[in-house]
Amino acid sequence: MNSITQGNIVKALLNFFFPILLGTFFQQLYNTIDAIVVGQFAGKEALAAVGGSSAVFVQLIVGFFSGITNGGGVIISQSYGAKDSPTLEKTVSTSILMSIAGGLAMTVLGIFFARPILTVTKCPEAVIGPSAIYLTIFFSGLIPMFVYNMCAGILRGTGDSKTPLIILIIGCFSNIFLDLIFVVLLDAGITGVALATVLCQIESAVISLHILHKRKGDFNFSLLKIRIDRSIVSKILRIGVPAGLQGSLYVISNLIIQTNINYFGTDAIAGWAIYGKIDVIFWMTTSTFGIALTTFSGQNFGAEQYGRIKKATWITLGLSLLATAVIVFAFMNWSEKIYLLFTNDREVLARGIEMVRFLAPFYFTYISIEVLSGTVRGAGKSLAPTLITVFGICALRLLWLFIAVPTNQTVKMVLFSYPLTWTVTSLAFWIYFLSNRWLKK
């Protein structure tokens, strides 16, 4: 394991950043490969089923638990930075049990609410059936997904960002192989794509638990001795629940945007679904900066190295600006070539390219949200970022969609809710960050 409380800040951040970025890339590649295979071999209705309302619903369920994972990761990184081995060991054990319980609960909720959510979001009739099948199978694999994500959070919290990457690479290639078997050879369509994803999640969870069991040092983990510590649960939930609610509310606003997109028909839905697969390049890059900074901030907060935290924040902001500039340039110039990977339908291409060229230049307005949020969450402050995001993004976005959009019902009017809320929320985060309130223990 590696401590990041000493030495060169840029080197520490980049050594942590790149494995996480590659890991996030391979994690996102799961769904992107699904979309490519389905789009090329099963048609645009199946593509809309995998990437439309069903994708947003998946983000809603998974996003909430990701917040809980974030809570566990912060406690682990702070304990590791403070060299508090007893708390570290109890947190690892408690986190794994929470992931199993959370996965079971979310599986039941996800399957039960799948079809009602698709109906409420005005999903076209031709897409509801395939979407419901996909979601039912996908949610049956939430327990192994949550277990893997928690294990990855544990490993990253102790400074190991390479092992989760290796596990994801294995899972991604397994997913490609199974997609080709189920969809291309066996013609299983949506069912095959969902089964491939679930099987790969099981594989990743088993490998992760085996690695934790074999790892010795600052904590000793065994499934036979696993137990929950109530005080640790309280600490994890205090940080994780606000983060989870923030993620869920964020997705709910996106779900309402999806509902608005659905009004423009199957071509718009498919174009938006592909945009979501392209757009993820930006999101996984900025979120990775946030994840890396959260762990960096957590370990240094535990070691009371507050000056390093502030320096790392400014450095990360500069690196994020540079990465975003590269992404925006690529999207503005090569979006059509990227879209052709998913479909040859001219109407879908036209809709999708219009979307990416409208939104990409506004990415710069979002960067501060991830960077500053990562800093303050690492310091154990989760409520303030949640409140800022809820009001700055979720509430304002809903007001725009319900008040402004009906006066001019166009795709661009719907999409403008993104840069509007990104800008307002970024300003609010800067005010909070510069106040230094997040540094108080």
LUMFIPA-425912 format. One record per residue (C-alpha): x, y, z; residue in one letter. Coordinates in steps of 0.001 Angstrom, whole numbers, padded with zeros to 6 digits. Layout:
REM residues N
      east     north        up   type
         X         Y         Z      a
...
***
This chain:
REM residues 441
      east     north        up   type
    000000    000000    000000      m
    001078    003573   -000676      n
    000816    006712    001431      s
    000331    010004   -000432      i
    000951    012284    002550      t
    004548    013034    001550      q
    006587    013774   -001559      g
    005812    015447   -004881      n
    002111    016352   -005130      i
    001869    016251   -008943      v
    003533    012846   -009102      k
    001326    011487   -006324      a
   -001839    012745   -008023      l
   -000911    011457   -011473      l
    000235    008059   -010161      n
   -003157    007762   -008546      f
   -005125    009413   -011372      f
   -004132    007319   -014371      f
   -004977    003866   -012954      p
   -008351    005208   -011791      i
   -008975    006839   -015183      l
   -008167    003636   -017019      l
   -010301    001712   -014540      g
   -013215    004092   -015061      t
   -012690    003797   -018824      f
   -012958    000025   -018737      f
   -015955    000205   -016405      q
   -017747    002507   -018835      q
   -016629    000312   -021708      l
   -018981   -002377   -020387      y
   -022054   -000381   -021417      n
   -020439    001194   -024480      t
   -019627   -002217   -025935      i
   -023186   -003286   -025189      d
   -024452   -000262   -027150      a
   -022110   -000876   -030102      i
   -023011   -004565   -030363      v
   -026739   -003910   -029977      v
   -026722   -000935   -032357      g
   -024934   -002877   -035080      q
   -026696   -006235   -034709      f
   -030115   -005605   -033091      a
   -031352   -002251   -034469      g
   -032087    001226   -033147      k
   -035057    000156   -030973      e
   -032766   -002186   -029043      a
   -030135    000562   -028877      l
   -032700    002961   -027418      a
   -033683    000260   -024896      a
   -030103   -000145   -023634      v
   -029193    003544   -023617      g
   -032426    005495   -023058      g
   -034568    005582   -019921      s
   -033152    002230   -018772      s
   -029614    003681   -018640      a
   -030801    006610   -016531      v
   -032650    004262   -014160      f
   -029477    002187   -013753      v
   -027568    005370   -012913      q
   -030205    006259   -010323      l
   -029835    002984   -008423      i
   -026089    002600   -008807      v
   -025452    006313   -008165      g
   -026965    006168   -004693      f
   -024811    003255   -003601      f
   -021746    004906   -005127      s
   -022288    007625   -002522      g
   -022233    005007    000229      i
   -019029    003620   -001281      t
   -017635    007139   -001188      n
   -018363    007300    002552      g
   -016488    004072    003180      g
   -013569    005221    001048      g
   -013228    008505    002956      v
   -013166    006745    006356      i
   -010606    004254    005041      i
   -008332    006929    003543      s
   -008473    009061    006700      q
   -007754    006033    008918      s
   -004896    004989    006663      y
   -003419    008503    006671      g
   -003668    008626    010467      a
   -002178    005077    010728      k
   -005241    003930    012693      d
   -005176    000198    011875      s
   -008028   -000914    014227      p
   -010484    001534    012623      t
   -009232    000594    009168      l
   -009849   -003105    009756      e
   -013342   -002545    011178      k
   -014239   -000254    008261      t
   -013213   -002850    005663      v
   -015337   -005547    007268      s
   -018345   -003275    007769      t
   -018149   -001880    004234      s
   -018307   -005324    002612      i
   -021380   -006330    004617      l
   -023055   -003021    003779      m
   -022427   -003620    000071      s
   -024122   -007031    000243      i
   -027138   -005677    002122      a
   -027364   -002627   -000134      g
   -027119   -004756   -003274      g
   -029963   -006981   -002112      l
   -032229   -004030   -001294      a
   -031495   -002241   -004565      m
   -032081   -005441   -006554      t
   -035617   -005726   -005188      v
   -036376   -002031   -005693      l
   -034874   -001973   -009178      g
   -036827   -004947   -010492      i
   -040077   -003784   -008872      f
   -039943   -000230   -010229      f
   -038424   -000942   -013661      a
   -041597   -000939   -015780      r
   -043384    001859   -013845      p
   -040364    004150   -014287      i
   -040246    003415   -018019      l
   -043941    004269   -018286      t
   -043672    007492   -016283      v
   -040783    008732   -018443      t
   -042934    008368   -021587      k
   -040689    005678   -023026      c
   -042071    004707   -026484      p
   -044140    001509   -026537      e
   -041685   -000192   -028912      a
   -038876    000352   -026412      v
   -040609   -000453   -023092      i
   -040591   -004246   -023533      g
   -036881   -004644   -024371      p
   -035937   -002063   -021718      s
   -037859   -003950   -019000      a
   -036123   -007217   -019931      i
   -032704   -005560   -019853      y
   -033321   -003907   -016476      l
   -034700   -007043   -014821      t
   -031623   -009084   -015718      i
   -029216   -006215   -015001      f
   -030586   -005594   -011502      f
   -030262   -009282   -010638      s
   -026491   -008684   -010665      g
   -026387   -005674   -008345      l
   -024950   -007533   -005321      i
   -021700   -008521   -007093      p
   -021529   -005052   -008685      m
   -021812   -003346   -005294      f
   -019315   -005734   -003711      v
   -016755   -005017   -006423      y
   -017269   -001244   -006164      n
   -016812   -001358   -002396      m
   -013683   -003498   -002703      c
   -012291   -001051   -005245      a
   -013040    001829   -002858      g
   -011216    000002   -000054      i
   -008149   -000616   -002193      l
   -008052    002975   -003481      r
   -008531    004356    000013      g
   -005306    002618    001046      t
   -003452    003982   -001979      g
   -003783    001004   -004348      d
   -005422    002179   -007562      s
   -003754   -000419   -009819      k
   -005439   -003591   -008569      t
   -009002   -002375   -009300      p
   -007781   -001450   -012797      l
   -006482   -004959   -013456      i
   -009774   -006474   -012300      i
   -011752   -004151   -014574      l
   -009595   -004957   -017587      i
   -010233   -008658   -017027      i
   -013978   -008001   -016684      g
   -014102   -005790   -019771      c
   -012499   -008349   -022062      f
   -014769   -011024   -020618      s
   -017724   -008763   -021431      n
   -016608   -008319   -025046      i
   -016240   -012075   -025441      f
   -019649   -012834   -023911      l
   -021391   -010059   -025906      d
   -020124   -011582   -029139      l
   -021187   -015069   -028050      i
   -024682   -014117   -026810      f
   -025642   -011435   -029328      v
   -023761   -012215   -032547      v
   -023590   -016025   -032433      l
   -026659   -016908   -030361      l
   -028789   -013918   -031470      d
   -029938   -013339   -027873      a
   -030268   -009553   -028326      g
   -031061   -007509   -025202      i
   -031151   -010619   -023009      t
   -027660   -011634   -024091      g
   -026194   -008179   -023444      v
   -027654   -008081   -019923      a
   -026487   -011616   -019104      l
   -022965   -010825   -020275      a
   -022810   -007795   -017978      t
   -024085   -009703   -014930      v
   -021666   -012595   -015411      l
   -018746   -010183   -015633      c
   -019849   -008385   -012465      q
   -019848   -011726   -010627      i
   -016357   -012432   -011938      e
   -015068   -009038   -010728      s
   -016615   -009456   -007258      a
   -015093   -012905   -006735      v
   -011621   -011741   -007778      i
   -011866   -008634   -005550      s
   -012877   -010575   -002448      l
   -010086   -013083   -003058      h
   -007522   -010258   -003251      i
   -008770   -008643   -000028      l
   -008653   -012015    001696      h
   -005045   -012608    000600      k
   -003845   -009086    001408      r
   -002057   -008733    004737      k
   -000648   -005634    006390      g
   -002715   -002801    007806      d
   -005889   -004903    007900      f
   -006811   -008579    007876      n
   -009984   -009482    006001      f
   -011831   -012784    006107      s
   -015394   -013564    004981      l
   -015631   -016042    007871      l
   -014914   -013294    010450      k
   -016798   -010465    008778      i
   -019002   -008338    011047      r
   -020621   -004909    011266      i
   -019420   -002209    013618      d
   -022272    000196    014401      r
   -020036    003200    015001      s
   -018387    002665    011594      i
   -021791    002309    009922      v
   -022769    005661    011411      s
   -019599    007326    010103      k
   -019985    005830    006630      i
   -023649    006819    006381      l
   -022963    010337    007644      r
   -020682    010902    004671      i
   -022168    008434    002202      g
   -025911    009144    002418      v
   -025644    012847    001470      p
   -023324    011870   -001391      a
   -025724    009121   -002467      g
   -028727    011429   -002322      l
   -026811    014007   -004324      q
   -026040    011440   -007009      g
   -029619    010165   -007054      s
   -031148    013632   -007286      l
   -028700    014452   -010033      y
   -029864    011387   -011949      v
   -033538    012185   -011285      i
   -033047    015527   -012996      s
   -031395    013657   -015880      n
   -034364    011295   -015910      l
   -036666    014282   -016407      i
   -034396    015463   -019216      i
   -034681    011976   -020727      q
   -038458    012308   -020489      t
   -038252    015556   -022461      n
   -035967    013947   -025040      i
   -038442    011066   -025396      n
   -041034    013509   -026753      y
   -038863    013989   -029862      f
   -039125    010321   -030929      g
   -036931    007242   -031399      t
   -034271    009017   -033491      d
   -033701    011596   -030757      a
   -033673    008890   -028052      i
   -031099    006830   -029968      a
   -029012    009935   -030697      g
   -029090    010900   -027020      w
   -028218    007312   -026024      a
   -025110    007395   -028223      i
   -024223    010862   -026936      y
   -024303    009375   -023444      g
   -021675    006824   -024464      k
   -019456    009528   -026011      i
   -020090    012077   -023255      d
   -018857    009581   -020686      v
   -015276    010261   -021828      i
   -015554    013729   -020305      f
   -017437    012569   -017217      w
   -015082    009738   -016394      m
   -012090    012080   -016762      t
   -013446    014818   -014497      t
   -014897    012358   -011988      s
   -011546    010565   -011838      t
   -009865    013819   -010860      f
   -012495    014114   -008128      g
   -011965    010530   -006919      i
   -008186    010904   -006879      a
   -008436    014201   -005005      l
   -010913    012737   -002497      t
   -008439    010025   -001510      t
   -005515    012481   -001541      f
   -007491    014909    000616      s
   -008637    012114    002956      g
   -005185    010736    003664      q
   -003652    014197    004100      n
   -006558    015355    006256      f
   -005974    012345    008512      g
   -002262    013252    008636      a
   -003161    016956    009216      e
   -001307    018038    006054      q
   -003764    020809    005150      y
   -001370    022811    002994      g
   -000870    019828    000694      r
   -004630    019538    000248      i
   -004978    023133   -000995      k
   -001993    022842   -003328      k
   -003347    019599   -004739      a
   -006711    021247   -005381      t
   -005192    023989   -007568      w
   -002964    021501   -009371      i
   -005903    019191   -010063      t
   -007960    022107   -011370      l
   -005209    022957   -013878      g
   -004841    019345   -015009      l
   -008609    019033   -015396      s
   -008773    022190   -017527      l
   -006081    020814   -019827      l
   -007784    017430   -020197      a
   -011141    019082   -020885      t
   -009651    021254   -023635      a
   -008408    018130   -025418      v
   -011794    016398   -025091      i
   -013755    019410   -026350      v
   -011458    019741   -029379      f
   -011949    016056   -030238      a
   -015738    016188   -029826      f
   -016136    019309   -031939      m
   -014034    017951   -034794      n
   -014551    014182   -034822      w
   -018077    013639   -033458      s
   -019458    012268   -036741      e
   -016737    009639   -037040      k
   -017343    008579   -033437      i
   -021105    008300   -033985      y
   -020580    006044   -037010      l
   -019182    003423   -034621      l
   -022695    003038   -033217      f
   -025057    003513   -036143      t
   -025369    004374   -039840      n
   -028908    005761   -039521      d
   -028764    009317   -040965      r
   -031509    010754   -038739      e
   -029916    009380   -035584      v
   -026533    010727   -036689      l
   -027932    014202   -037328      a
   -029671    014365   -033943      r
   -026682    013066   -032013      g
   -024053    015293   -033654      i
   -026238    018338   -032980      e
   -026331    017406   -029293      m
   -022597    016861   -028815      v
   -021578    020035   -030657      r
   -023991    022099   -028590      f
   -022947    020804   -025159      l
   -019197    020133   -025474      a
   -018027    023796   -025332      p
   -019817    024186   -021991      f
   -017829    021393   -020281      y
   -015434    023975   -018829      f
   -018232    025315   -016614      t
   -018513    021951   -014816      y
   -014886    021224   -013861      i
   -014866    023080   -010532      s
   -017788    021011   -009232      i
   -015844    017730   -009366      e
   -012530    019155   -008189      v
   -013808    021168   -005225      l
   -016320    018488   -004258      s
   -013491    015918   -004151      g
   -011447    018148   -001869      t
   -014141    018813    000736      v
   -015485    015243    000726      r
   -011995    013943    001465      g
   -012026    016191    004530      a
   -015193    014381    005645      g
   -017606    017188    004725      k
   -020439    015673    002712      s
   -023537    017693    003610      l
   -022416    021046    002170      a
   -021507    019650   -001294      p
   -024838    017845   -001344      t
   -026856    020961   -000520      l
   -024958    023019   -003084      i
   -025545    020424   -005783      t
   -029197    019816   -004885      v
   -030105    023491   -005158      f
   -027607    024561   -007808      g
   -028105    021669   -010214      i
   -031215    019674   -009364      c
   -033671    022377   -008256      a
   -032571    024960   -010830      l
   -032603    022349   -013597      r
   -036141    021310   -012730      l
   -037284    024937   -012738      l
   -035786    025383   -016201      w
   -037396    022214   -017562      l
   -040844    022970   -016150      f
   -040944    026741   -016712      i
   -038627    027721   -019584      a
   -038750    024641   -021858      v
   -042559    024641   -022389      p
   -042235    028128   -023944      t
   -039872    026807   -026639      n
   -039925    023028   -026972      q
   -036692    022261   -028821      t
   -033867    019840   -028084      v
   -031390    022701   -027533      k
   -033748    024370   -025067      m
   -033847    021143   -023054      v
   -030066    020710   -023210      l
   -029331    024281   -022098      f
   -030356    023201   -018589      s
   -026893    021616   -018298      y
   -024574    024634   -018799      p
   -026942    026884   -016869      l
   -026841    024728   -013744      t
   -023151    023840   -014079      w
   -022212    027522   -013995      t
   -024359    028415   -010981      v
   -023203    025385   -008983      t
   -019527    025993   -009732      s
   -019807    029535   -008382      l
   -021432    028244   -005184      a
   -018652    025668   -004698      f
   -015980    028347   -005035      w
   -017652    030467   -002372      i
   -017720    027500    000040      y
   -014163    026365   -000759      f
   -012640    029808   -000259      l
   -014445    030176    003089      s
   -012232    027337    004522      n
   -015170    025983    006570      r
   -014500    022508    005162      w
   -011118    022391    006986      l
   -012722    022308    010446      k
   -012580    018898    012151      k
***
